Amino acid sequence: MSTDVIVRHNPASLSIILNRPQAINSLTIPMIDTITQALNEAMKDASIHFVLLYAYGQKGFCAGGDIKKLYQASLVGDSNYIKEFYSKEYALDYLIHTYPKPIIVCAHGITMGGGMGLAAGAARVVVTEHTVMAMPESRIGFFPDVGSTGWLFTKCKKGYPKYLALTGDELRGGECVHGGCAHAQILSHTRMECIENLEQIVPGKKTVLQAVDEIIQQYAIPLQTADNEKDRWVEQYFDTDRPLESILEVLSQCATEHDLCNGVFTRIAERSPTSLVMTELLLDANKGKPLEEVFARELSAAIFMTQHHDYREGVRARIIDKDNKPQWHPEKIEDVDRALLQKVIERI
């Protein structure tokens, strides 16, 4: 059992608390093992009616997987660690998606990558005004994983799956609800009080989710007016079957026509071409597919990409040396070996 995860029994629920705030609760294999074990035991315990999943620390719920450990494993060629990490992480994410009891996630602060994986399958996701949700992996030579190349299509409005996956754009506060990745927003100073009330729920005439929803609604704040202009723009440019090169060409030209285009082309263009092509292939392959298939394709892609030059270079440039000058190989999208990447994701 990892001390970076606290497991606590409540009157009718189980609290699983991420407790590695100094690393924004980035996931390690022992943490994943502890969460998985707790969920499996709670599944069989009739006294536990639902599970609460939240984190200690003000910076964030979970910044993702422990990239530095994966980077070191990649450098020394430790493929066993890489396979174990992603196999266990994705198995946990799939368990959350298919869990027979409601899982309630409070995702305060940074919730990215693996953090999104923990939240995506929950029955209820509560965010605060400080929550930042994103899948920014292609900046470090990886790709949006944890099942997102499948579940983004079931959660988000038209165009947003491809937009969020390719740009790594951040959803903040109420945008997480509007974007389909959360159910309610509360104010951060009420977060622990809300959680404590959820932990005190006892079985009664109401269903568990009715009792949970009543408490959440006591703290929920109204969302600001939806940004329908952005919704229309995202649908126009990203709800498309056009190839990646065509999307980039259109985006490079649209800045003069639409303010929302500003910076989007640059954000995509600075990413690893191999990562972008892998992302595109996974989105195309996983749309509408069963989650088992989605995770299987992503696992094959994750093992391949974590041992690819661009992952090592991306982590070096963005996280280790922080010079923000990654040298991608190949440098251009048109030079990426699409046939090779296609073979990688078909190994399921």
URVEN-V126422 format. One record per residue. OMEGA is omega in degrees with one decimal (NA if undefined). D_LAST is the distance of its C-alpha to the last C-alpha in Angstrom with 2 decimals. Layout:
omega->(OMEGA,OMEGA)
d_last->(D_LAST,D_LAST)
This chain:
omega->(-179.2,175.5,177.3,174.4,177.6,178.0,-174.6,178.4,177.1,-178.5,-177.8,-175.1,175.0,174.6,174.0,-170.4,175.5,-170.8,176.0,-171.5,-178.5,177.7,-176.4,174.9,175.9,-171.4,171.2,178.6,177.7,177.6,179.5,178.8,-178.1,179.0,-179.5,179.1,-179.9,179.9,179.9,178.2,179.7,179.8,-175.9,-175.2,-175.8,-179.7,179.7,-176.1,176.2,-177.0,173.5,179.3,178.7,-173.5,170.9,-179.9,-176.9,-173.8,-177.1,176.1,178.6,-177.6,179.7,175.8,178.7,-172.5,-177.5,178.0,178.1,178.4,178.9,178.0,178.8,-178.5,-175.9,177.5,-179.9,-176.9,179.7,178.1,-178.8,-179.8,-179.3,-177.9,-174.9,177.7,-178.5,179.6,-177.4,176.9,176.6,179.0,179.9,176.7,179.2,179.6,-173.0,-172.9,-175.3,177.8,-179.3,172.1,-178.0,-178.6,169.1,-174.0,-179.5,177.0,-174.5,179.1,-172.7,174.9,-179.6,175.2,175.1,178.4,178.6,-175.0,-168.0,-176.3,-175.7,178.2,176.4,175.4,179.6,178.5,175.2,179.5,180.0,-179.5,174.8,179.3,179.5,173.9,-171.4,-166.2,-176.5,175.5,-179.7,176.7,176.8,-179.9,177.1,-174.6,-177.2,177.3,-172.4,-179.9,172.2,-172.5,174.2,-178.3,-179.7,-175.9,-166.7,176.0,-178.0,177.1,-175.4,178.7,-179.0,-180.0,-178.2,-177.5,-176.1,-175.2,-174.0,-177.4,-176.8,170.8,-174.9,175.8,-178.4,176.7,179.0,177.9,179.1,-178.3,176.3,-176.5,178.2,-175.7,-177.6,175.4,173.6,176.8,-171.7,-177.5,176.7,-172.1,-175.5,176.4,177.6,-180.0,-179.7,177.5,176.7,-179.1,-178.3,177.6,175.4,-179.9,179.7,-179.1,-179.9,171.7,179.5,-177.5,175.7,178.7,178.3,-177.3,178.9,179.8,-179.9,-178.3,176.0,-176.5,-175.2,176.9,-179.6,177.6,173.9,-179.6,-178.1,179.1,-175.8,178.4,178.0,177.8,-179.3,-180.0,179.3,179.2,-177.8,-172.0,-172.9,173.5,-170.6,173.7,178.7,178.4,-176.3,-179.3,-180.0,177.5,-179.4,179.2,179.1,-179.4,-179.1,-177.6,-169.9,-177.1,179.9,-176.6,-170.6,-178.2,-177.2,179.5,-175.4,176.1,-176.4,178.7,-179.5,-179.2,179.3,-174.5,-178.7,-177.2,178.9,177.4,178.7,178.2,-179.3,179.1,177.4,177.9,179.6,-178.9,179.9,177.2,179.8,-176.5,-170.0,179.6,177.1,-177.2,175.5,-176.5,177.7,178.8,-179.3,-178.4,179.5,178.0,-179.2,178.6,177.5,179.3,-178.0,179.3,179.1,-173.6,-178.7,178.4,-179.8,178.6,-173.1,177.3,179.7,-178.4,-179.8,178.4,177.8,-173.6,-174.1,-170.2,-175.3,-179.4,178.7,175.2,179.3,178.6,-179.6,176.3,-175.7,175.0,-2.7,-175.9,-175.3,-179.5,-176.6,179.4,179.8,179.1,-177.6,-177.9,178.4,-179.3,178.5,178.3,-179.6,-174.3,176.7,179.4,179.7,NA)
d_last->(31.29,31.33,34.66,32.83,31.95,34.80,34.33,37.35,38.35,40.31,42.31,39.42,36.45,34.60,34.62,31.91,33.35,31.77,34.56,33.80,35.82,36.71,33.10,32.70,30.70,27.77,25.22,25.10,23.19,26.39,26.71,23.20,23.96,27.31,26.12,23.44,26.11,28.64,26.51,25.67,29.38,30.52,28.43,30.63,33.87,35.88,38.11,35.35,34.96,32.94,31.58,32.83,30.80,32.79,33.88,37.07,38.29,39.44,37.03,33.84,31.52,28.64,28.09,24.44,23.02,25.47,24.91,27.60,26.00,22.64,24.76,26.66,23.60,22.38,25.90,26.20,22.73,21.87,18.10,18.33,19.94,17.47,14.46,16.74,17.95,14.85,13.23,16.63,17.35,14.37,15.01,18.61,18.02,16.12,19.03,21.49,20.02,20.25,23.37,26.12,28.95,29.72,28.75,31.17,30.46,33.32,31.95,35.02,34.98,32.04,28.74,26.04,22.39,21.75,24.90,23.52,20.49,23.09,25.08,22.70,22.16,25.82,28.29,30.77,30.66,34.08,34.82,38.07,39.82,38.44,34.74,32.65,29.07,26.84,23.51,25.08,22.35,22.57,26.13,24.94,22.31,19.34,17.94,18.35,15.72,16.10,14.60,17.35,15.53,15.30,18.42,20.77,20.92,22.10,24.58,26.14,28.53,27.82,27.06,26.57,22.76,22.84,26.19,25.30,22.01,23.72,27.13,26.50,29.59,31.00,31.87,35.02,36.68,37.12,34.73,31.89,33.20,33.89,30.44,28.82,27.55,30.46,32.93,36.22,38.07,40.77,43.08,42.14,45.48,44.84,41.33,42.35,44.89,42.32,39.94,42.89,43.78,40.25,40.40,43.67,42.40,43.50,42.60,44.90,45.35,42.81,39.07,37.34,35.95,39.43,40.97,38.38,38.82,42.61,42.59,40.20,42.39,45.44,44.05,42.09,43.69,43.75,41.36,43.00,43.13,39.73,39.24,38.86,39.68,36.61,34.49,35.87,35.35,31.69,31.10,33.07,31.26,27.66,27.05,26.35,23.97,25.90,24.07,24.35,27.26,29.15,28.75,30.13,32.95,34.03,33.92,36.01,38.64,38.73,40.28,43.69,43.09,41.47,41.92,38.41,37.04,38.81,36.55,33.24,32.94,33.95,31.44,28.53,30.09,30.45,26.73,24.45,23.69,20.32,19.54,20.89,18.87,15.59,16.89,17.83,14.55,12.74,15.73,15.63,12.00,12.31,15.91,16.58,13.11,12.87,12.66,9.96,7.56,9.69,9.54,5.87,6.24,9.59,9.04,7.55,10.44,12.84,12.76,13.33,15.95,17.80,18.57,19.58,23.32,23.41,22.28,25.00,27.46,26.77,27.27,30.29,31.87,31.27,31.46,32.97,35.63,35.60,37.00,34.60,34.54,31.04,30.85,27.55,26.24,26.08,28.64,28.01,25.18,26.03,25.51,21.88,19.56,17.47,15.94,14.67,13.21,11.58,9.91,8.82,7.11,5.57,3.80,0.00)
